[in-house]
């Protein structure tokens, strides 16, 4: 079996009362710990959660990717509504060129209506957002592979558009989603299927649905990479779990436990074909969880 890849989600919400200096110091401490062990770094793509401080995900990500050139980098996941598809194709091509091939395009339909309303983006029905995402992916691929691209869609179009230099290699396209229509879109267009915050029981059911979607479009499910994104808090062996404060952990189905317990929670996902995990450090700004993952979990997973 090939090695399982691990990625670190960098927090886009610095936290109330946390100064810029402390936030950046803790981010750098975290990245220093996982350098040489984790494969990738990630940011979410959000604009507003009430009045909480939120960093714009593309800008923050590309800055950190430049500062830490050993990592691949991507968003979990971009909201396709926030950027014109042709401009996004150009941005991705540029990121791939400047990073010498380290960019991963993570994308989805978007879901947080508050930020759409606040920033003036239309928030159509889920079905329309899926249509828009499919047209976006069609435009991306056309611009990345054709000398001049013309795509006349229901929602978007490009006319004789050029995207030079072409991305080389083409960025891996990772799409997040789990509804039937999204799974069919993923089967048609994605290199990687990403699921967020799901427990193993539901994930088993989703894998079956993904395989059905692949069959419906004539794709071998083995050609679709599987990844899982969610929270993780690793505590030392012997810790009384009833004493661990989890009140600050908002993410559903976070992986919480000792190294042995985390490994046991990861194994069923790996058995179902997950080859990449993107972890949010639920202990941030504390870095002890990351040290335990690096020292006691990753070596045993990839022994």
Secondary structure, 3 states (H helix, E strand, C coil): CCCCEEEEECCCCCCCCCCHHHHHHHHHHHHHHHCCCCCEEEECCCCCCCCCCCCCHHHHHHHHHHHCCCCEEEECCEEHHHCCHHHHHHHHHHHHHHCCCCEEEEEECCCCHHHHHHHCCCCCCHHHHHHHHHHHHHHHHHHHHCCCEEEECCCCEEEEECCCCCCCCCCEEEEECCCHHHHHHHHHHCCEEEEECCCHHHHHHHHHHHHHHHHHHCCCHHHCEEEEEEEEEEECCCCCHHHCCCCCCCCCCCEEEEHHHHHHHHHHHHHCCEEEEEEEECCCCCCHHHHHHHHHHHHHHCC
